[in-house]
């Protein structure tokens, strides 16, 4: 994997971890943050895969 692609994928996975954490929150889930990080994850994964081309 090229280093730039790895950075984008790593950042996307960090966003995904935040999404999972907020989704499982029992008392006070922050749905605004969940949606924000889901959107960011959806933008970053394709950027990482397009750097392979």
JONOR-V293757 format. One record per backbone hydrogen bond with DSSP energy under -1.0 kcal/mol. NH is the residue of the N-H (numbers start at 1). CO is the residue of the C=O. E is the energy in kcal/mol with one decimal. If there is no record, write none. Layout:
nh/co/e
NH/CO/E
NH/CO/E
This chain:
nh/co/e
6/2/-2.2
7/3/-1.7
8/4/-1.9
9/5/-2.6
10/6/-2.4
11/7/-2.4
12/8/-2.4
13/9/-2.5
14/10/-1.9
15/11/-2.0
16/12/-2.2
17/13/-2.1
18/14/-1.7
19/15/-2.1
20/16/-2.5
21/17/-2.3
22/18/-2.4
23/19/-2.4
24/20/-1.8
34/30/-2.2
35/31/-2.5
36/32/-2.3
37/33/-2.8
38/34/-2.2
39/35/-2.3
40/36/-2.4
41/37/-2.5
42/38/-2.2
43/39/-1.4
44/40/-2.3
45/41/-2.2
47/43/-1.0
48/44/-2.2
49/45/-2.2
50/46/-2.4
52/49/-1.1
